Amino acid sequence: MHLKLAVVVATQICVVWCLSVPTNLRIARGDVTPESAINTSTSPGLKHTQPSSSLSSSSSSHSIWKPLYLPVTSSQPDPLGIAQVSGFYGPGAWAAWFITGVASWLRIFRRTKDKVDVNTVLFLLGTNWAAVDMLKSIHMLGNLQPNEPEYLVNVEKSMGTYGASFNVAFWGSIHIILQVPATWILFEDMKSRRRRRIFILVVGALLPLIALTANGFGPSLYQIIDYFYLSYPQVGLDSMPALYSKGMALKTHRFMMLLGSHLVLLFIVPLSLLTLWEAAMIGEWTWGLKICLRAIGLLNLAFFILMLAASWLGFWACYPFACLVMIQAIVGLRFTYGIAAFWAFSVIIYCLIYVREAYFHSGSLASESCFFMPCASQTLSDEDQLFGLFAGLTTFAGFEILPPLWAHYKVRHQFVEEWEEKARRFRLRLTHRD
């Protein structure tokens, strides 16, 4: 028992350290290498390989294959506003949030019977907090006027907070989506607890998925218009430090952002699978269920087409392909879940590519990346970050480590007391016989 807990704690510490190392160790010091600043014509402060709106569509399509270098530094002039990122996204607070996510997975695998899962609730609250910050950033971008002299500079300045909130909302939603089928499978013999836990996960995922979807149909839409008409001022989502690793292709960054913006479609798939399973178990099919599944198929086909178009042809090319969505009405739902598998496969592949580059090839240069962990100016030595990390570890120990140890102690103590009582009675019998 103690060995298992020690292994879990050690593994968790290693995972937190490994995820945080190639992220922002040098951001607070502004220790960015010269080759990470490549000047373009998008804005005075921005340094990356995004084409200007005056380029032709052919040159834009070629430039998306070039590597992307973002100035993820809090030193002046700080074009992305990294210094303005809240301490909520700092290394200590992020580690505490990650620990609560690990604890929520432990609750699932241990199949606990507790009515209140504090760590899962805290994990959902942290993810929803990031979603609120993300919606605030989207609202602020919408209020900016393109005819303002400092329009592009203000847009770029908001990308630091925008990207940090996007990262937390995205990875938090990924964990929630994966926990739904895991809960369904592992809590099969506890129907009421399974239903309650899935309900909490679904409710906790609503706001983050809404925020991610708003990103896809909000600022991204301006970028589509810019590529289509080649005259609208660039909104600059290419400069968002989210799901970003230093030197990744601009095409890859856009593809990852598109995946994150349409995460809600992947969330619908496990829910529809569970609905199908439930309908098969009770033997009931309704017209409402059929219509719902048909709509899911339409959305997934649109998602598949938009992903391919955005990845290989640029955002502006998505519109001509959108009309093909109606084909799903004829084809049916047979490849709906294959699209979900394609989505999950893409995320896994990009994660493996990032891990390979960050841990085995890039070395210290990988610290200028914001893939798993958001980029922030705080360091773990800051008091608020130490307090956040301490709070996360305390919560984990108080609700995940101490209760099993106490239960194990009580069982052993009860076992010893029972045997002592049996020994006492046995001695009494021997005394009476004598």
C-alpha positions in Angstrom: 0.0 0.0 0.0 2.7 2.5 1.0 4.8 1.4 -2.0 1.9 2.1 -4.4 1.4 5.6 -2.9 5.1 6.4 -3.1 5.2 5.3 -6.7 2.1 7.5 -7.5 3.6 10.5 -5.8 7.0 10.1 -7.4 5.5 9.6 -10.9 3.3 12.7 -10.5 6.3 14.8 -9.4 8.3 13.5 -12.4 5.4 14.3 -14.8 4.9 17.8 -13.5 8.6 18.5 -13.7 9.0 17.0 -17.3 6.0 19.0 -18.6 7.2 22.2 -17.1 10.9 22.1 -17.9 10.7 22.8 -21.7 8.2 25.6 -21.3 9.1 28.8 -19.5 12.3 28.4 -17.5 13.9 31.4 -19.1 10.8 33.5 -20.0 10.9 35.5 -16.8 14.6 36.4 -17.4 13.8 37.4 -21.0 16.5 35.0 -22.1 15.5 34.5 -25.7 18.0 33.6 -28.3 18.6 35.9 -31.3 17.4 33.4 -33.8 14.0 33.4 -32.2 13.3 36.9 -33.5 12.5 36.9 -37.2 11.2 40.2 -38.5 8.1 40.4 -40.7 5.7 43.1 -41.7 2.7 42.2 -39.5 3.3 44.6 -36.7 6.2 46.6 -35.2 6.6 44.4 -32.2 5.8 41.0 -33.6 8.5 38.7 -34.9 7.3 35.7 -36.6 6.8 34.3 -40.1 3.3 35.4 -40.7 2.7 36.9 -44.2 1.4 40.5 -44.4 -2.0 41.2 -45.9 -0.4 42.7 -49.0 1.0 39.4 -50.1 -0.7 37.3 -52.7 -2.5 34.1 -51.9 0.2 32.0 -53.5 2.9 33.5 -51.3 0.7 33.0 -48.3 0.3 29.4 -49.1 4.1 29.0 -49.4 4.9 30.9 -46.2 2.7 28.6 -44.0 5.4 25.9 -44.4 8.1 28.1 -42.8 9.1 27.7 -39.1 7.4 29.9 -36.5 9.4 31.8 -33.9 7.4 33.8 -31.3 9.1 36.2 -28.8 7.8 34.5 -25.7 9.7 36.8 -23.3 8.6 39.3 -20.7 11.5 41.6 -21.4 10.8 44.9 -23.2 9.3 45.5 -25.6 7.3 42.4 -24.7 5.3 42.4 -28.0 3.0 39.5 -26.9 2.2 40.9 -23.4 3.8 37.9 -21.6 4.5 40.1 -18.5 0.7 40.8 -18.3 -0.2 37.1 -18.0 -1.9 36.4 -14.6 -0.1 34.4 -11.9 -2.9 31.9 -12.3 -1.0 30.6 -15.3 2.4 30.6 -13.6 4.4 27.4 -13.0 3.3 26.8 -9.4 -0.4 27.5 -10.0 -0.3 25.4 -13.2 1.4 22.5 -11.3 -1.3 22.7 -8.7 -4.0 22.6 -11.4 -2.2 19.6 -13.0 -2.0 17.8 -9.7 -5.8 18.1 -9.2 -6.2 16.6 -12.7 -4.0 13.7 -11.8 -6.0 13.2 -8.6 -9.2 13.1 -10.5 -7.8 10.3 -12.6 -6.8 8.4 -9.5 -10.4 8.7 -8.2 -11.6 7.1 -11.4 -9.1 4.2 -11.4 -9.6 3.6 -7.7 -13.4 3.6 -8.2 -14.0 5.6 -5.1 -17.4 5.8 -3.5 -17.1 9.3 -2.1 -20.0 11.6 -2.9 -17.8 14.7 -3.2 -14.6 14.6 -5.3 -12.8 17.8 -4.2 -9.9 17.4 -6.6 -12.1 16.9 -9.6 -14.2 19.9 -8.6 -11.0 22.0 -8.3 -9.7 20.8 -11.6 -13.0 21.8 -13.3 -13.0 25.2 -11.6 -9.5 25.9 -12.8 -10.4 24.9 -16.4 -13.5 27.1 -16.3 -11.5 30.0 -14.9 -9.3 29.8 -18.0 -12.4 29.6 -20.2 -13.7 32.8 -18.6 -10.3 34.6 -19.3 -10.4 33.3 -22.8 -13.9 34.7 -23.4 -12.7 38.0 -21.9 -9.8 38.1 -24.4 -12.2 37.3 -27.3 -14.5 40.1 -26.2 -11.6 42.6 -25.9 -10.4 41.7 -29.4 -13.9 42.2 -30.7 -13.9 45.7 -29.2 -10.7 46.8 -30.9 -11.2 49.0 -34.0 -9.1 48.1 -37.1 -8.8 51.8 -38.0 -7.0 52.6 -34.7 -3.3 53.5 -35.1 -2.2 51.0 -32.5 -4.6 48.3 -33.6 -2.1 45.6 -34.5 0.1 46.4 -31.5 -2.9 46.1 -29.1 -3.9 42.8 -30.7 -0.4 41.3 -30.3 -0.3 42.6 -26.7 -3.4 40.5 -25.8 -2.0 37.3 -27.2 -0.1 36.4 -24.1 -3.1 36.1 -21.8 -5.2 34.7 -24.7 -2.7 31.9 -25.4 -2.3 31.0 -21.7 -6.0 30.7 -21.2 -6.3 28.7 -24.4 -3.7 26.2 -23.3 -5.3 25.5 -19.9 -8.9 25.3 -21.4 -7.7 23.0 -24.2 -5.8 20.5 -22.1 -8.4 20.6 -19.3 -11.1 19.8 -21.9 -9.0 17.0 -23.2 -8.8 15.4 -19.7 -12.6 15.9 -19.2 -13.4 14.3 -22.5 -11.2 11.2 -21.8 -12.6 10.9 -18.3 -16.2 10.5 -19.5 -15.7 7.1 -21.2 -13.3 6.0 -18.5 -15.9 6.7 -15.9 -18.5 4.9 -17.9 -16.4 1.8 -18.2 -14.9 1.6 -14.6 -18.1 2.5 -12.8 -20.3 0.0 -14.6 -21.5 -1.7 -11.5 -22.2 1.6 -9.7 -24.9 3.2 -11.9 -25.8 6.1 -9.6 -22.2 7.2 -9.0 -21.4 6.8 -12.6 -24.4 9.0 -13.7 -23.5 11.6 -11.1 -19.8 11.8 -12.1 -20.5 12.0 -15.8 -23.1 14.7 -15.1 -20.5 16.7 -13.2 -17.9 16.2 -16.0 -20.3 17.3 -18.7 -21.4 20.4 -16.9 -17.8 21.3 -16.1 -16.9 20.9 -19.8 -19.6 23.2 -21.2 -17.9 26.6 -20.6 -14.4 25.6 -21.8 -15.8 24.0 -24.9 -17.9 27.1 -25.6 -14.8 29.3 -25.2 -12.8 27.1 -27.5 -15.6 27.2 -30.1 -15.9 30.9 -29.8 -12.2 31.1 -30.7 -12.9 29.1 -33.8 -15.8 31.3 -34.9 -14.6 34.6 -33.5 -11.1 35.8 -34.1 -10.3 33.0 -36.5 -13.1 34.2 -38.7 -11.3 37.5 -39.1 -8.3 35.7 -40.2 -10.3 33.8 -42.8 -11.7 37.0 -44.2 -8.1 38.4 -44.3 -6.9 35.5 -46.4 -9.9 35.6 -48.6 -10.0 39.3 -49.4 -6.3 40.1 -48.8 -7.3 43.5 -47.4 -8.7 43.1 -43.9 -6.3 44.0 -41.1 -4.6 40.9 -39.8 -5.9 39.8 -36.4 -2.7 37.8 -35.7 -3.8 34.5 -34.2 -0.6 33.1 -35.7 1.2 35.0 -32.9 -0.8 33.3 -30.1 1.6 31.4 -27.8 -0.7 28.4 -27.4 0.0 24.8 -28.4 3.3 26.3 -29.7 6.8 24.9 -29.8 9.7 26.9 -31.0 10.4 26.4 -34.7 7.2 24.5 -35.5 5.8 25.1 -38.9 3.2 27.8 -39.2 0.9 25.3 -40.9 1.2 23.0 -37.9 0.4 25.8 -35.5 -2.7 26.7 -37.4 -3.7 23.0 -37.6 -3.4 22.6 -33.8 -5.4 25.8 -33.2 -8.1 24.5 -35.4 -8.1 21.2 -33.5 -8.5 23.1 -30.3 -11.3 25.3 -31.6 -13.4 22.3 -32.7 -12.8 20.2 -29.6 -16.6 20.2 -28.9 -17.1 17.9 -31.9 -14.8 15.3 -30.3 -16.7 15.7 -27.0 -20.0 14.8 -28.8 -18.6 11.5 -30.0 -18.1 9.7 -26.7 -21.4 11.0 -25.5 -23.1 9.7 -28.7 -21.4 6.4 -28.2 -22.7 6.1 -24.7 -26.1 7.0 -25.9 -26.0 4.3 -28.6 -24.9 1.8 -25.9 -27.7 2.8 -23.6 -30.2 2.5 -26.4 -28.9 -0.9 -27.4 -29.2 -2.0 -23.7 -32.8 -0.9 -23.2 -33.8 -1.7 -26.8 -35.4 1.7 -27.5 -34.8 3.9 -30.6 -36.6 7.3 -30.9 -36.8 9.8 -33.8 -35.1 12.3 -31.5 -32.1 10.0 -31.1 -31.8 9.4 -34.8 -32.0 13.1 -35.6 -29.3 13.8 -32.9 -27.0 11.2 -34.3 -27.5 12.5 -37.9 -26.6 16.0 -36.7 -23.5 14.6 -35.0 -22.5 13.0 -38.3 -22.9 16.3 -40.2 -20.8 18.2 -37.7 -18.0 15.6 -37.8 -17.9 15.6 -41.6 -17.7 19.4 -41.6 -14.9 19.2 -39.0 -13.0 16.7 -41.1 -13.2 18.8 -44.3 -12.3 22.0 -42.5 -9.3 20.4 -40.9 -7.9 19.2 -44.1 -8.6 22.4 -46.0 -7.2 24.6 -43.2 -4.1 22.5 -42.8 -3.0 22.1 -46.5 -4.7 25.0 -48.3 -5.0 27.9 -45.8 -8.1 29.1 -43.9 -9.6 30.9 -46.8 -10.0 27.7 -48.7 -12.4 26.2 -46.1 -15.5 27.9 -47.5 -15.7 26.1 -50.9 -15.5 22.8 -49.1 -18.1 23.5 -46.5 -20.9 22.8 -49.0 -19.8 19.1 -49.1 -21.3 18.7 -45.6 -24.6 17.8 -47.2 -23.0 14.6 -48.5 -23.2 13.2 -44.9 -27.0 13.2 -45.2 -26.6 10.5 -47.9 -23.6 8.6 -46.6 -24.8 8.2 -43.1 -22.9 7.9 -39.8 -20.6 5.1 -40.6 -17.4 7.1 -40.6 -18.4 9.5 -37.8 -16.2 7.7 -35.2 -13.4 7.3 -37.6 -13.1 11.1 -37.7 -12.9 11.1 -33.9 -10.1 8.6 -34.2 -8.4 10.8 -36.8 -8.7 13.8 -34.4 -7.3 11.9 -31.4 -4.5 10.4 -33.6 -3.5 13.9 -34.8 -3.2 15.2 -31.2 -1.2 12.2 -30.1 1.2 12.5 -33.1 1.8 16.2 -32.5 2.4 15.6 -28.7 4.9 12.9 -29.6 6.6 15.2 -32.1 6.8 17.9 -29.5 8.2 15.6 -26.8 10.8 14.3 -29.2 11.9 17.8 -30.2 11.7 19.3 -26.7 13.4 16.5 -24.7 15.8 14.9 -27.2 16.8 17.5 -29.8 16.2 21.2 -28.9 17.7 21.1 -25.4 17.6 24.5 -23.6 16.0 26.1 -26.7 12.8 24.2 -25.9 12.2 26.4 -22.9 10.8 29.0 -25.3 7.7 26.8 -26.0 4.2 27.0 -24.7 2.8 23.6 -25.7 1.6 21.8 -22.5 2.2 24.7 -20.1 1.2 28.3 -20.7 3.9 30.9 -21.1 4.0 33.3 -18.1 6.6 35.6 -16.6 6.4 34.2 -13.1 8.9 31.7 -11.7 8.5 28.9 -9.2 10.6 31.0 -6.6 7.8 33.6 -6.4 5.8 33.5 -3.2 2.4 33.2 -4.9 3.6 30.3 -7.1 5.1 28.5 -4.1 1.9 28.9 -2.2 -0.1 27.6 -5.2 2.1 24.6 -5.5 1.9 24.0 -1.7 -1.9 24.3 -1.8 -2.1 21.8 -4.7 0.2 19.3 -2.9 -1.8 19.7 0.3 -5.1 19.1 -1.4 -3.7 16.0 -3.1 -2.2 14.7 0.2 -5.3 15.6 2.2 -7.9 13.9 -0.1 -5.9 11.2 -1.9 -3.0 10.0 0.3 -4.1 10.4 3.9 -7.6 8.9 3.6 -6.3 5.5 2.2 -3.5 5.5 4.8 -6.0 6.2 7.6 -8.3 3.5 6.2 -5.4 1.0 6.0 -4.4 1.9 9.6 -8.0 1.4 10.9 -8.2 -2.0 9.2 -5.0 -3.1 10.7 -5.9 -1.7 14.1 -9.3 -3.4 14.0 -7.6 -6.7 12.9 -5.2 -6.5 15.8 -8.0 -5.7 18.3 -10.0 -8.7 17.0 -7.1 -11.1 17.4 -6.3 -9.7 20.9 -10.0 -10.2 21.9 -9.9 -13.8 20.6 -6.6 -14.4 22.5 -8.2 -13.0 25.7 -11.2 -15.2 25.4 -9.0 -18.2 24.7 -7.0 -17.6 27.8 -10.2 -17.2 29.8 -11.4 -20.6 28.6 -8.1 -22.2 29.6 -8.4 -20.6 33.0 -11.9 -21.9 33.5 -10.8 -25.4 32.5 -8.0 -25.4 35.0 
